[in-house]
Amino acid sequence: MRFPPVAASIDCADLLRAPDRRDEVTHRLAAEAVRLLTTTGFAVFRIGRLRLGVEESRGLALGLAEQVRRTLIDRGAPDRMRLEVDKPQQTYVPDGYQTRTLLPHHDGQHCSYLTPSLLDAPDWDPALREFGSSGYTTTPAHKMYQGIFLADPGEGLSVTTYYDWLAVIDGVVRARDLATGPDFAADPVAATARWFGANLRAMAERQPEHGCPYPSPGAMLGLAEPMWHGISFHHAENDLDAESRKRYPAAVPLAERCPCGRCTGPAARLYCHQTLAATGLNWTEFRDRWEVMAPGEHCDLLLGHNLTMLHGGLAGGPGRLLEPLCLVVDTPTGPEYERWLAAAWRRRLPEVG
């Protein structure tokens, strides 16, 4: 695990130094964020360092997020992409723990996760971009970019963790020696997207067996065991519920001891087994290789690419209060979306003009 590059932190001081040029500064900062979202995968607007009140800071965050939206649309994102301000989220901490840790996920993972573009996989069914239609906690909008305004960092570390999902997928393909044959030679990204899409299709076909509304990272990476399809992972500290224990008895001992021996919480220990099976790395090794820790200060705005990145939360306290600011479309279909998605697989934005 490591801290983010210095360039991922965007200094917002010029918003106060040059109030008469605030629009110009906002455009410049948003353009830098768009570059980071496309290449690094996330960006942190350091609004907290301005030491303003929450209301004024929130106003700056909303203005920056809106300008990021407009800049992305100018760079080829769907013009129907909108800024969604969701209800504030108080941090849930399981009983018996002082803090909670969120395992890697996409925001709105029932309907917001990486899929192939029709430009790379013409036979892909866009309907498979929704995995669940009930039992979830966020809105049904498809979240292309996720963001949080950190209204209160709370008592814990208040660290948001990021994981390069594209690099993880590519690593698994190469470790399993799948990147062979004429398809990979002609266009390795498109071939990888088709392989990934086949895993998602298999997940959807098996969903009636287990009814889980969330696709798990292990199943996305091709694991076939039913429990890796049917168990949802979110809070590291959570225990297995009674239904999961009954349906997947093999998961019970796995939740008691993990491969790395360092995971705290039953869900984290089970996730460690899943990670090892899917990637060849236990959870500690996976974190050492892929985890980037982005500390958040009071009133900072964190934005991340919600499809090419996974994110989590390390040791958040019960006082941590997040206000989600996501860039969403209501239906992830159409030529603009497919062009944007194909470009996202290649860490760029669509060519315009």
For each residue, the residues with C-beta under 8 A, 3 or more apart:
1: 161 287 288 291 292 293
2: 291 292 293
3: 292 293 294 295
4: 8 9 40 42 44 162 292 293 294
5: 8 40
6: 9
7: 36 40
8: 4 5 36 40 42 43 44 294
9: 4 6 44 46
10: 29 32 33 36 43 44 45 46
11: 14 46 49
12: 15 16 29 45 46 47 49 50 60 64
13: 16 17 49 50
14: 11 17 18 21 25 28 29
15: 12 18 19 22 25 26 29 50 60
16: 12 13 19 50
17: 13 14
18: 14 15 21 22 24 25
19: 15 16 22
20:
21: 14 18 24 25
22: 15 18 19 25 26
23: 26 27
24: 18 21 27 28
25: 14 15 18 21 22 28 29
26: 15 22 23 29 30 63 64 67
27: 23 24 30 31 67 71
28: 14 24 25 31 32
29: 10 12 14 15 25 26 32 33 45 64 67
30: 26 27 33 34 64 67 68 70 71
31: 27 28 34 35 71
32: 10 28 29 35 36 43
33: 10 29 30 36 37 43 45 64 68 71 303
34: 30 31 37 38 68 71 72 75 349
35: 31 32 38 39
36: 7 8 10 32 33 39 40 41 42 43
37: 33 34 40 41 42 43 68 72 145 303 304 305
38: 34 35 305 344 347 348 349
39: 35 36 347
40: 4 5 7 8 36 37 43
41: 36 37 162 164 304 305 308 309
42: 4 8 36 37 162 292 294 302 303 304 305 309 311
43: 8 10 32 33 36 37 40 302 303 304
44: 4 8 9 10 294 296 300 301 302 303
45: 10 12 29 33 61 64 300 301 302 303
46: 9 10 11 12 49 50 297 300
47: 12 50 52 57 60 61 64 299 300 301
48: 51 57 150 296 297 298 299 300
49: 11 12 13 46 297
50: 12 13 15 16 46 47 57 60 299
51: 48
52: 47 56 57 60 299
53: 56 57
54: 57 58 151 299
55: 58 59
56: 52 53 59 60
57: 47 48 50 52 53 54 60 61 149 299
58: 54 55 61 62 149 151 299 323
59: 55 56 62 63
60: 12 15 47 50 52 56 57 63 64 301
61: 45 47 57 58 64 65 149 299 301 325
62: 58 59 65 66 83 85 149 325
63: 26 59 60 66 67
64: 12 26 29 30 33 45 47 60 61 67 68 301
65: 61 62 68 69 83 147 301 303 325 327
66: 62 63 69 70 83
67: 26 27 29 30 63 64 70 71
68: 30 33 34 37 64 65 71 72 145 303 327
69: 65 66 72 73 81 82 83 327
70: 30 66 67 73 74
71: 27 30 31 33 34 67 68 74 75
72: 34 37 68 69 75 76 77 81 145 327 349
73: 69 70 76 77 78 79 81
74: 70 71 352
75: 34 71 72 349 350 352
76: 72 73 336 339 340 343 349 350 351 352
77: 72 73 81 144 327 336 340 349 350
78: 73 81 329 334 336 337 340
79: 73 336
80: 329 330 336
81: 69 72 73 77 78 144 327 328 329
82: 69 327 328 329
83: 62 65 66 69 325 326 327 328
84: 139 141 143 324 325 326 327 328
85: 62 323 324 325
86: 89 138 139 323 324 325 326
87: 324
88: 151 321 322 323
89: 86 321 322 323 324
90: 318 320 321
91: 100 154 313 316 317 318 319 320 321 322
92: 100 235 318
93: 97 98 99 100 237 316 317 318
94: 97 100 235 237 238 265
95:
96: 237
97: 93 94 100 237 265
98: 93 155 156 317
99: 93 155 156 157 315 316 317
100: 91 92 93 94 97 235 236 237 313 315 316
101: 235 236 237 264 265 268 312 313 314 315 316
102: 105 161 234 235 236 312 313 314 316
103: 233 234 235 236 267 268 271 312
104: 161 163 217 310 311 312
105: 102 109 214 217 233 234 310 311 312
106: 109 112 113 114 143 146 306 307 310 311
107: 112 138 143 146 306 311 324 326
108: 111 112 136 138 139 140 141 142 143 146 306 326
109: 105 106 112 113 131 214 215
110: 130 131 132 133 135 136 138 140 213 214
111: 108 129 130 131 132 133 136 140 141 142
112: 106 107 108 109 141 142 143 144 306 307
113: 106 109 129 131 215 220 307
114: 106 165 166 169 196 220 307 308 345
115: 124 126 128 129 196 197 200 307 332 341
116: 120 121 124 193 194 196 197 341 345
117: 120 121 124 193 338 339 341 342 345
118: 121 122 124 126 338
119: 122 338 339 341 342
120: 116 117 187 189 190 193 194 342 345
121: 116 117 118 124 190 193 194 197
122: 118 119
123:
124: 115 116 117 118 121 128 197
125: 128 201
126: 115 118 129 332 333
127: 130
128: 115 124 125 131 200 201 204
129: 111 113 115 126 142 332 333
130: 110 111 127 133 140
131: 109 110 111 113 128 203 204 207 213 214 215
132: 110 111 135 136 212 213 214
133: 110 111 130 140 213
134: 213
135: 110 132 213
136: 108 110 111 132 140 213 214
137:
138: 86 107 108 110 143 324
139: 84 86 108 328
140: 108 110 111 130 133 136 330
141: 84 108 111 112 326 328 329 330
142: 108 111 112 129 328 329 330 331 332
143: 84 106 107 108 112 138 146 306 326 327 328
144: 77 81 112 305 306 307 326 327 328 329 332 340
145: 37 68 72 303 304 305 306 326 327
146: 106 107 108 143 303 304 306 311 324 326
147: 65 301 302 303 304 324 325 326 327
148: 160 296 301 302 322 323 324 325
149: 57 58 61 62 299 300 301 322 323 325
150: 48 153 158 296 297 298 299 300 301 302 320 321 322
151: 54 58 88 299 321 322 323
152: 298 319 320 321
153: 150 158 296 297 298 320
154: 91 158 316 317 318 319 320 321
155: 98 99 317 318 319 320
156: 98 99 315 316 317 320
157: 99 295 314 315 316
158: 150 153 154 295 296 316 317 320
159: 293 294 295 296 313 314 315 316
160: 148 293 294 296 302 304 311 312 313 314
161: 1 102 104 291 292 293 294 311 312 313 314
162: 4 41 42 291 292 294 304 309 310 311
163: 104 168 290 291 292 309 310 311 312
164: 41 167 168 290 308 309
165: 114 168 169 307 308 309 310
166: 114 169 170 308 345 347
167: 164 170 171 290
168: 163 164 165 171 172 221 279 290 310
169: 114 165 166 172 173 192 196 221
170: 166 167 173 174 192
171: 167 168 174 175 279
172: 168 169 175 176 221 222 278 279
173: 169 170 176 178 179 192 195
174: 170 171 177 178 179
175: 171 172 279 280
176: 172 173
177: 174 180
178: 173 174 184 195
179: 173 174 184 188 191 192
180: 177 184
181: 184 185 191
182: 185 186
183: 186 187 190 191 194
184: 178 179 180 181 187 188 191 192
185: 181 182 188
186: 182 183 190 191
187: 120 183 184 190 191
188: 179 184 185 191 192
189: 120 192 193 345 346
190: 120 121 183 186 187 193 194 345
191: 179 181 183 184 186 187 188 194 195
192: 169 170 173 179 184 188 189 195 196 345
193: 116 117 120 121 189 190 196 197 345
194: 116 120 121 183 190 191 197 198
195: 173 178 191 192 198 199 222
196: 114 115 116 169 192 193 199 200 220
197: 115 116 121 124 193 194 200 201
198: 194 195 201 202
199: 195 196 202 203 219 220 221 222
200: 115 128 196 197 203 204 215 220
201: 125 128 197 198 204 205
202: 198 199 205 206 224
203: 131 199 200 206 207 215 219 220 229
204: 128 131 200 201 207
205: 201 202
206: 202 203 209 210 226 229
207: 131 203 204 210 211 212 229
208: 211
209: 206 226 229 230
210: 206 207 226 229 230 247
211: 207 208 230
212: 132 207 216 229 230 231 232
213: 110 131 132 133 134 135 136 232
214: 105 109 110 131 132 136 232
215: 109 113 131 200 203 219 220
216: 212 219 220 228 229 231 232 233 274
217: 104 105 220 221 233 274 275 278 310
218: 221 223 228 274 275 277 278
219: 199 203 215 216 222 223 228 229
220: 113 114 196 199 200 203 215 216 217
221: 168 169 172 199 217 218 278 279
222: 172 195 199 219 278
223: 218 219 228 229 274 277 278
224: 202 228
225: 228 229 277
226: 206 209 210 229 230 248
227: 230 231 244 247 248 250 251
228: 216 218 219 223 224 225 231 274 277 278
229: 203 206 207 209 210 212 216 219 223 225 226
230: 209 210 211 212 226 227 244 247 248
231: 212 216 227 228 240 244 248 251 270
232: 212 213 214 216
233: 103 105 216 217 267 270 271 274
234: 102 103 105 238 267
235: 92 94 100 101 102 103 238 265 267
236: 100 101 102 103 263 264 265 267 268 271
237: 93 94 96 97 100 101 264 265 266 267 268
238: 94 234 235 265 266 267
239: 255 266 267
240: 231 244 245 251 252 255 266 267 270
241: 244 245
242: 245 246
243: 246 247
244: 227 230 231 240 241 247 248 251
245: 240 241 242 248 249 251 252
246: 242 243 249
247: 210 227 230 243 244
248: 226 227 230 231 244 245 251 252
249: 245 246 252
250: 227 253 254
251: 227 231 240 244 245 248 254 255 270
252: 240 245 248 249 255 256
253: 250 256 257
254: 250 251 257 258 269 270 273
255: 239 240 251 252 266 267 269 270
256: 252 253 266 269
257: 253 254 261 269
258: 254 261 262 263 268 269 270 272 273 282 283
259: 272 273 276 282 283
260: 263 272 282 283 284 285
261: 257 258
262: 258 283 284
263: 236 258 260 268 269 271 272 283 284
264: 101 236 237 268
265: 94 97 101 235 236 237 238 268 269
266: 237 238 239 240 255 256 269 270
267: 103 233 234 235 236 237 238 239 240 255 270 271
268: 101 103 236 237 258 263 264 265 271 272 283
269: 254 255 256 257 258 263 265 266 272 273
270: 231 233 240 251 254 255 258 266 267 273 274
271: 103 233 236 263 267 268 274 275 283
272: 258 259 260 263 268 269 275 276 282 283 284
273: 254 258 259 269 270 276 277
274: 216 217 218 223 228 233 270 271 277 278
275: 217 218 271 272 278 279 281 282 283 286
276: 259 272 273 279 280 281 282 283
277: 218 223 225 228 273 274
278: 172 217 218 221 222 223 228 274 275
279: 168 171 172 175 221 275 276 286
280: 175 276
281: 275 276 285 286 289
282: 258 259 260 272 275 276 285 286
283: 258 259 260 262 263 268 271 272 275 276 286 287
284: 260 262 263 272 287 288
285: 260 281 282 288 289
286: 275 279 281 282 283 289 290 291
287: 1 283 284 290 291
288: 1 284 285 291
289: 281 285 286
290: 163 164 167 168 286 287
291: 1 2 161 162 163 286 287 288
292: 1 2 3 4 42 161 162 163
293: 1 2 3 4 159 160 161 314
294: 3 4 8 42 44 159 160 161 162 302
295: 3 157 158 159
296: 44 48 148 150 153 158 159 160 300 302
297: 46 48 49 150 153 300
298: 48 150 152 153
299: 47 48 50 52 54 57 58 61 149 150 151
300: 44 45 46 47 48 149 150 296 297
301: 44 45 47 60 61 64 65 147 148 149 150 325
302: 42 43 44 45 147 148 150 160 294 296
303: 33 37 42 43 44 45 65 68 145 146 147 325
304: 37 41 42 43 145 146 147 160 162 309 311
305: 37 38 41 42 144 145 308 309 344
306: 106 107 108 112 143 144 145 146 309 326
307: 106 112 113 114 115 144 165 341 344
308: 41 114 164 165 166 305 344 345 347
309: 41 42 162 163 164 165 304 305 306
310: 104 105 106 162 163 165 168 217
311: 42 104 105 106 107 146 160 161 162 163 304
312: 101 102 103 104 105 160 161 163
313: 91 100 101 102 159 160 161 316
314: 101 102 157 159 160 161 293
315: 99 100 101 156 157 159
316: 91 93 99 100 101 102 154 156 157 158 159 313 320
317: 91 93 98 99 154 155 156 158 320
318: 90 91 92 93 154 155
319: 91 152 154 155
320: 90 91 150 152 153 154 155 156 158 316 317
321: 88 89 90 91 150 151 152 154
322: 88 89 91 148 149 150 151
323: 58 85 86 88 89 148 149 151
324: 84 85 86 87 89 107 138 146 147 148
325: 61 62 65 83 84 85 86 147 148 149 301 303
326: 83 84 86 107 108 141 143 144 145 146 147 306
327: 65 68 69 72 77 81 82 83 84 143 144 145 147
328: 81 82 83 84 139 141 142 143 144
329: 78 80 81 82 141 142 144 332 337
330: 80 140 141 142
331: 142 334
332: 115 126 129 142 144 329 337 341
333: 126 129 337 338
334: 78 331 337 338
335: 338 339
336: 76 77 78 79 80 339 340 350
337: 78 329 332 333 334 340 341
338: 117 118 119 333 334 335 341 342
339: 76 117 119 335 336 342 343 350
340: 76 77 78 144 336 337 343 344 349 350
341: 115 116 117 119 307 332 337 338 344 345
342: 117 119 120 338 339 345 346 350
343: 76 339 340 346 348 349 350
344: 38 305 307 308 340 341 347 348
345: 114 116 117 120 166 189 190 192 193 308 341 342
346: 189 342 343
347: 38 39 166 308 344
348: 38 343 344
349: 34 38 72 75 76 77 340 343
350: 75 76 77 336 339 340 342 343
351: 76
352: 74 75 76
353:
